[in-house]
Amino acid sequence: MLALWAALTIGSMGVQVGAWAGWLGAPALPPDHVAVELAGQAAPGIGVGGIKRADEVFGYEYDLDDDPGFPVELVGTDERYQPGAVAVSFPLPAEDGTALAAARRNLAAAGWQVAEREATVVAHRDGWHLSVEEDYDSWYNDIAGPSLVVRVIRAEPARVWWCSLGGFLLGLLPGWWLAGALRRTVPYAAALLCGSLLLLLPQPLISVPVLFAPWWRDAAVPPEAAWGVNNELVASCCAGVAGVLFAALLLAAAARHHRLVRKAVPQRVRMAAALAASELRDRPPARR
């Protein structure tokens, strides 16, 4: 049971690595004029108030601002981790609350697959997502007064799911082997390993559902990063402590019986390496 638990936990971390690899080489965001054309379908007849770009595959919501911001925070952040986008803002005449309902009707009439999530209208068509929301503090633009912000977002590449599944399967065997190797070589390793796996519990709870997303997630909802959980404060701190425990267990196992080395390196290779080392050690010093 411990080996199975370790295999599933390490496999869930492989989901994150596979998803990250699947997003590499994702298509570029559309140029400004194409983004304006796509976003304008949510607010036809309204002039553009501003355009902000965040061309990275995934980033933080405040990256859409002009400020350079801080590098990726390894111990968590209060910002939302979301896909890169081209944010197009349209000034509104008043804060009457009807802009979102009108945007949903306009997108549905234009042939978009439309849904609503909290106070945001989302839509999908032809490999692009739109996220529409009302903005009253001008965070995404420099215009005064209320505005309708339409974010043009990439659709998830088809290879992301396959890469996530491949990462999960590749992570199963190392997790199974790790649990067995540590249990046999280090005293009280089972208890320490259980503690490490408990600290990593947020990883499978967040990342593994990505494998089932195509069947339960609304196609209109923009994609989310499987590795985004690592930027949550609690999850990242727990993962850091678990990593230290795993490293200590591996070092203790290698130092106690060298069993990990004997299993990983064939006997012929070890003997050849020992012979070469002895020849170098016993070689007489060169004459001057």
Number of C-alpha atoms within 10 A of each C-alpha: 8 17 21 16 17 26 23 22 25 26 29 32 24 25 32 28 19 24 27 18 16 19 19 12 9 16 13 13 20 17 10 15 9 12 21 22 12 21 27 21 19 31 26 14 9 14 13 17 17 17 20 18 20 21 17 14 20 17 20 18 17 17 19 22 14 13 8 9 11 8 6 11 13 13 15 16 13 11 13 13 19 17 22 23 28 25 25 27 32 26 22 20 11 11 13 8 9 10 20 19 12 14 24 24 15 18 25 16 13 12 11 22 19 24 17 16 10 6 10 16 23 26 26 24 17 7 11 18 28 33 25 27 20 23 19 15 13 17 13 23 22 12 15 12 14 19 27 24 30 31 25 28 27 23 21 20 16 10 16 21 21 16 22 28 22 17 23 27 18 17 22 22 17 16 21 21 15 19 21 17 19 23 20 14 20 19 13 11 19 17 12 19 22 15 15 21 24 16 20 25 15 19 26 19 13 17 23 22 14 25 19 10 13 11 9 9 12 15 19 22 20 21 19 13 19 23 18 16 19 22 20 18 15 14 18 21 18 20 20 17 15 20 16 12 17 19 12 13 21 18 14 17 22 18 14 12 13 13 15 18 13 12 10 8 10 10 11 9 10 13 11 11 12 12 12 11 11 11 11 10 10 8 8 8 7 5 4 3
